């Protein structure tokens, strides 16, 4: 009981600090109705009492994650996706679009549809929160980062930075591994498919038109984008089932297990396309950072387990090694999942240039989501 009270008191103090301090620092409210989650100070419910604090906190964190996803997918769509009435910003960059088409000729359509999906997730989650009397989320005060200046970009300010990425590609080996599951082997290091992407800072979009004048480097940018697509979407694939285990309301559970599988559909699409990345070595003419995209069908990969056209999860240990292997999403450990996602996105360099206020808010949303418990 003492531990539960201490945890609840700490959560209340964090929310009070953010509500009274960070809103002033930002100059505007950071939730969609220009207020912080005051109703969440009651651990039993929020707003009208139709959502528990935990359920509202998880949906708010999911909404924040979807806003972040939408922000960078819009940047991709402006440059290499289909611009239409659904996604009107940007005018396209023919050179970058052609380079990305090397991975698949339908990439522009896939980028467009992924962008549209993230918009719908963001807007639905916020609308649902509002319908239950709970505070939705806005990250508009943090739309301050410069984006691409290349042809096709709208030139708008961004929440995320796609030009200094460190991309974790261990999902390629994790989903093909038959003997290891991060839930059972948290200290096992899955090899990187593209080791050079996991170090240094790489751009996944042309920064200026100058980047499009170097064909080999431009293709490296497109390859980087292709792997980044899959890296991001496998994160969403894990987030939703991990949070669903904490849902109190059956309806909130339904939301989480209905949105989550669409993230998995995205991931399966992108890991298939990433496998088509052109084999090359390139050096960034601006930063001097190099990247090598090897033949993933050759040693140390390749073979029956690692061939690039394997896009279904291989069976692996699940729950216990006393049970038979099972083809599953991994990881799905629920403890600390939201804070783990924040670390994953931060380590990637997606928020380089953001303010401490942004990080404080994101950490607060994650901590509240991680405190959610069934029955509370």
C-alpha positions, -999 to 999 in steps of 0.1 A, spaced: 0 0 0 29 24 8 45 17 -26 12 23 -44 6 56 -25 42 67 -33 37 60 -69 4 78 -71 19 108 -53 48 110 -76 25 109 -107 4 137 -92 35 158 -85 47 153 -121 14 164 -135 13 194 -112 48 204 -123 39 202 -159 6 218 -156 19 248 -137 54 251 -151 58 238 -186 26 253 -200 41 287 -191 74 278 -206 58 267 -239 36 298 -240 5 277 -248 -12 246 -235 3 213 -246 -30 195 -247 -55 201 -274 -78 222 -253 -49 243 -239 -49 225 -205 -31 197 -188 -47 165 -176 -61 179 -144 -89 153 -141 -62 126 -142 -52 135 -106 -80 113 -95 -66 78 -100 -101 63 -103 -112 82 -134 -108 111 -157 -132 138 -169 -167 124 -166 -154 92 -151 -160 72 -183 -123 64 -186 -99 54 -159 -68 75 -155 -47 46 -168 -68 41 -199 -68 78 -207 -30 79 -201 -23 51 -225 -45 66 -252 -28 99 -248 6 84 -252 -6 65 -283 -20 98 -297 13 116 -291 31 87 -308 8 90 -338 13 127 -340 50 121 -341 46 94 -368 23 116 -388 48 145 -387 76 125 -403 54 106 -427 41 139 -440 78 149 -447 83 117 -467 50 120 -486 58 156 -496 90 144 -513 83 109 -525 46 101 -520 14 108 -539 2 143 -533 -36 146 -536 -66 159 -517 -59 135 -489 -23 146 -485 -21 180 -502 13 193 -488 44 192 -509 48 188 -547 71 158 -549 108 154 -557 112 134 -589 148 124 -583 141 111 -548 109 94 -559 128 76 -586 155 65 -562 129 51 -538 111 33 -566 142 11 -569 129 -6 -538 95 -10 -553 77 8 -581 46 13 -559 65 30 -531 49 64 -537 14 49 -531 26 30 -500 41 62 -485 9 81 -492 -13 54 -476 9 50 -445 8 88 -441 -30 88 -443 -33 59 -418 -12 78 -392 -34 109 -396 -65 87 -389 -50 71 -359 -40 105 -344 -74 121 -351 -94 91 -339 -76 88 -306 -79 125 -298 -116 125 -308 -122 94 -286 -105 110 -256 -126 141 -260 -158 121 -264 -150 106 -229 -144 140 -213 -106 134 -212 -79 157 -225 -66 150 -260 -30 158 -270 -14 185 -291 23 188 -299 18 219 -320 40 241 -298 69 219 -308 66 223 -345 98 243 -346 124 222 -364 135 230 -400 128 203 -426 141 196 -460 147 225 -483 148 203 -514 123 207 -543 90 193 -533 91 201 -496 64 225 -483 91 241 -461 69 240 -430 83 236 -395 85 201 -381 83 182 -349 108 156 -360 142 156 -376 147 131 -405 182 144 -414 203 131 -385 191 96 -380 208 66 -363 187 37 -375 184 4 -356 180 -24 -381 181 -53 -357 144 -60 -364 157 -78 -396 174 -105 -375 150 -104 -346 120 -115 -366 141 -142 -383 157 -156 -352 143 -190 -341 162 -193 -308 158 -159 -292 130 -136 -282 138 -102 -265 110 -109 -240 129 -140 -228 164 -128 -237 165 -91 -228 203 -90 -229 208 -108 -263 221 -84 -290 204 -91 -323 228 -83 -352 222 -52 -372 212 -58 -409 230 -25 -419 256 -19 -392 267 14 -406 232 28 -402 234 21 -365 263 45 -360 267 81 -370 239 104 -383 223 98 -416 197 117 -437 166 98 -449 155 127 -471 174 150 -494 183 181 -473 186 204 -503 186 200 -541 224 195 -539 218 160 -524 199 150 -555 229 158 -577 249 128 -564 231 97 -578 249 71 -556 244 92 -524 208 99 -534 202 62 -536 218 57 -502 193 83 -489 165 63 -504 178 30 -490 181 47 -455 145 58 -458 134 23 -468 150 8 -436 137 37 -415 102 30 -426 104 -6 -413 123 4 -381 95 29 -371 66 6 -379 79 -24 -360 80 -1 -330 42 5 -334 37 -32 -339 51 -38 -304 36 -7 -287 -1 -15 -291 -2 -52 -279 21 -43 -250 -2 -15 -238 -34 -35 -245 -24 -58 -216 -30 -29 -192 -63 -18 -205 -92 -16 -180 -121 -8 -204 -130 -35 -230 -136 -6 -255 -101 7 -249 -87 -28 -253 -107 -30 -286 -91 3 -298 -56 -8 -290 -59 -43 -306 -77 -27 -337 -51 0 -344 -21 -22 -335 -25 -47 -364 -25 -19 -390 10 -9 -377 20 -46 -383 6 -44 -418 28 -13 -424 58 -31 -409 54 -62 -431 51 -40 -462 82 -20 -454 104 -49 -444 97 -65 -477 107 -34 -496 138 -28 -474 151 -61 -486 152 -47 -521 177 -19 -512 204 -15 -537 238 -28 -527 262 2 -525 287 22 -505 283 60 -502 298 89 -483 278 119 -473 294 148 -492 284 172 -464 292 154 -432 316 127 -444 296 100 -428 297 67 -448 271 40 -452 273 5 -467 243 -15 -478 255 -51 -482 239 -80 -501 216 -93 -473 213 -126 -492 250 -133 -487 270 -142 -456 269 -134 -427 232 -134 -435 214 -151 -464 204 -188 -464 170 -202 -456 165 -181 -424 177 -147 -436 168 -145 -472 152 -111 -479 119 -123 -492 110 -139 -458 85 -113 -444 66 -136 -420 79 -139 -384 98 -170 -378 86 -191 -348 106 -184 -316 103 -191 -279 72 -174 -264 63 -170 -227 84 -200 -217 110 -223 -233 90 -252 -219 63 -244 -245 67 -250 -283 80 -221 -305 54 -198 -318 53 -172 -345 46 -139 -326 52 -102 -324 83 -95 -304 88 -80 -280 54 -76 -263 66 -72 -227 43 -45 -212 64 -32 -183 80 1 -192 68 -1 -228 59 36 -232 92 49 -218 110 23 -239 94 38 -270 105 73 -260 141 60 -256 139 42 -289 127 73 -308 152 96 -290 182 73 -296 173 73 -333 179 111 -334 143 118 -344 141 147 -319 175 163 -324 169 201 -320 139 197 -297 136 216 -265 138 202 -229 101 211 -225 93 187 -253 113 159 -237 98 166 -203 63 164 -217 70 132 -236 85 115 -206 55 126 -185 31 111 -210 51 79 -210 54 76 -173 17 80 -169 10 54 -195 34 29 -179 16 34 -146 -17 21 -161 -29 -11 -145 -59 -33 -152 -86 -25 -126 -74 11 -120 
